[in-house]
Amino acid sequence: MAGGSCERVVRRGRRAGGFRAVEYPTPAGCAAAYFPEANVLVPLDHTAEVSNTPVSKSVIIRVDPAAAAAGPAATAGPPGA
């Protein structure tokens, strides 16, 4: 992903749009996002066994570049996206 490009993040049919790619020294294959903007990507039944809190640190996603994101409208995204 090119730094500064707009992206759509997808997880099993759930979509969050309007994200901007920013380059950080993270391990290959890893991504980071702010919450609550990315909450839509975490299924309600994806919770920790003991605390029952959302398991937001292990969500498998796909990132579509801006050109591919021009398809159907995103179901959620940051304000103003």
C-alpha positions in Angstrom: 0.0 0.0 0.0 1.2 3.4 -0.8 1.4 5.8 2.1 -1.4 8.3 2.0 -3.7 6.3 -0.2 -7.3 5.7 0.9 -8.2 2.1 1.7 -11.1 -0.2 2.5 -10.5 -2.9 5.2 -12.6 -6.0 4.8 -13.2 -9.0 7.1 -15.6 -11.7 6.1 -18.0 -9.4 4.4 -17.7 -6.7 7.1 -16.3 -3.4 5.6 -14.7 -0.3 7.1 -13.8 2.4 4.6 -12.1 5.7 4.3 -8.8 4.7 5.9 -5.5 6.3 5.0 -2.4 4.1 4.7 0.5 5.3 6.9 3.8 3.5 6.9 5.0 2.3 10.3 7.8 -0.2 11.2 5.4 -3.1 11.9 6.1 -6.7 11.2 5.2 -7.9 7.7 1.5 -9.0 7.5 0.4 -6.9 10.4 -1.9 -3.8 10.4 -3.1 -1.4 13.0 -6.3 0.7 13.2 -8.0 3.0 15.6 -11.2 2.1 17.4 -14.1 2.7 17.3 -13.6 3.2 13.5 -12.6 -0.4 13.1 -15.1 -1.9 15.5 -17.3 -3.1 12.6 -14.5 -5.6 11.7 -14.8 -7.4 15.1 -17.7 -9.9 15.2 -19.8 -9.8 18.4 -19.0 -13.4 19.1 -15.2 -12.9 18.8 -14.5 -12.5 22.6 -12.0 -13.5 25.2 -13.1 -16.6 27.2 -12.8 -15.1 30.7 -13.5 -11.4 30.4 -15.9 -11.6 27.4 -14.3 -8.5 25.9 -13.9 -8.2 22.1 -10.7 -9.8 20.8 -9.6 -6.9 18.7 -5.9 -7.8 18.6 -6.3 -10.9 16.4 -8.7 -10.0 13.6 -7.7 -11.3 10.2 -8.4 -8.6 7.5 -7.8 -7.8 3.9 -6.9 -4.3 2.8 -8.2 -3.1 -0.6 -6.5 -0.2 -2.4 -8.6 2.9 -3.1 -9.3 1.9 -6.7 -10.8 -1.5 -5.6 -12.7 0.3 -2.8 -14.7 2.3 -5.3 -17.2 -0.6 -5.4 -20.2 -0.8 -3.1 -20.4 1.8 -0.3 -18.6 0.9 2.9 -20.8 -0.1 5.8 -18.7 1.9 8.3 -15.7 4.3 8.5 -14.2 7.3 10.2 -16.3 10.4 10.3 -16.0 12.5 7.1 -14.9 9.5 5.1 
